Amino acid sequence: MSYVIEGRTGPWELVIGLEVHAQVVSEAKLFSGASATYGGAPNSKVSLVDAAFPGMLPVINQACVAQAVRTGLGLDAHVNLVSRFDRKNYFYADLPAGYQISQFTHPIIGAGRIEIELGDGSRREIGVTRLHLEQDAGKSLHDQNPTRSYIDLNRAGVGLMEIVSEPDMRSPEEAGAYVRKLRTILRYLGTCDGNMEEGSMRADVNVSVRKHGEPFRTRCEIKNVNSIRFVTQAVEIEARRQIEVWESGGTVDQETRLFDPQRGETRSMRSKEDAHDYRYFPDPDLLPLVLDEDWVAGLKAELPELPDAKRARFVSQYGIPPYDAAVLVAEQATADFYEVVATGRDARLASNWVIGELFAGLNRTGRTILDSPVTAANLGGLLDLMADGTINGRIAKDVFEVMVETGDAPADIVERKGLRQVVDTGAIDAAIEAVLVTHADKLAEYRSGKDKLFGFFVGQVMKGMGGKGNPALVNEALQRRLAT
């Protein structure tokens, strides 16, 4: 059954569309040579173009254009060989020119699609309406002085890709899955770093509700939501607010709202503007952007393997379950790590160790795969020590804990701590005899028909050997001894 919210008058369906602003990975800004990197002292990365000094003319950054085209290709979208920049006119203190250079009627990228996967394993295709390039505004700081607001223009002019979805999502989970998948694609492509906490990727969330079978009702836009968790929360909270308004006999006004996660509410910011309010017109300082078809084809040929294709390959090449493959390809660094571990080894075992022990160790130490103390080569080496019988699975987990703490190679840890698996049958037989003498009462119970005690004896023998006995040899020797 599709997701609905039950109101006093019955079920309501959600209609969700997202406008994601993704900062282009580029050394320079969209129309100037000033640095586009994050951070720095306020107003230390501002050119005369960014500050809108009279007579300064914008010059398009080809690297930003290439990043937009790569993104469009990664979204299976249509690349428009001819596009145009427009001026979007509005006044705000951190917008020195009084207009934003954007694309309105002729964007660089047209219709595309993103496939999402939900918690129950079902998959849905979400339409992408368009992607257009635009410049970011500066930043207003209202908490630096009790009577003044400060302006930092470091971000002014930084290239943004605005990726607009169709209103195809119908639940908070779908909205979260869409942002998560889009972020993954952008990071694979290297066109946006996806760091939502730094503001380099943020979402405007459009929400409306309706009764089943109705046309769309009025939507509200929740601005600048900067985490996937907040996207899902904002959808749910705003939908419930609108349902309350409709069921109380009121009318939802089209407006821009702010999400307050601390209070768990959305608040009105301003009435929603329509396109004519911005007085769009072609930017007279910029010629139409004309792309060479061969240049676009060259960019397409250089695209990396994207998440969906990599996931399918992991399933077919390594024989791992689709769920495991989806977890491993969610971040490119994790996928690369796994491939090093899996190559030439038991790929399923490699998947279990990466998703299980490695992820747990990283979570416990507050690290990521990028700064993991356990390298892919060392984790592969640990699996090799198990495969050749040097250590067993129980000892391997102890060795892994030391690897997480020290970053040392597994073979060094095994030698230093004397953890080699005991395969000496004489030592194993001696350990078995010691256990049977100590637990003569259990032996009598076993011989009386309590076969389940076999596992108890195995455990005691392994304990007596410090976990270093070869499990297969211990089982074989114990079966032979108990049969006499």
Disulfide bonds with the S-S distance in Angstrom:
none
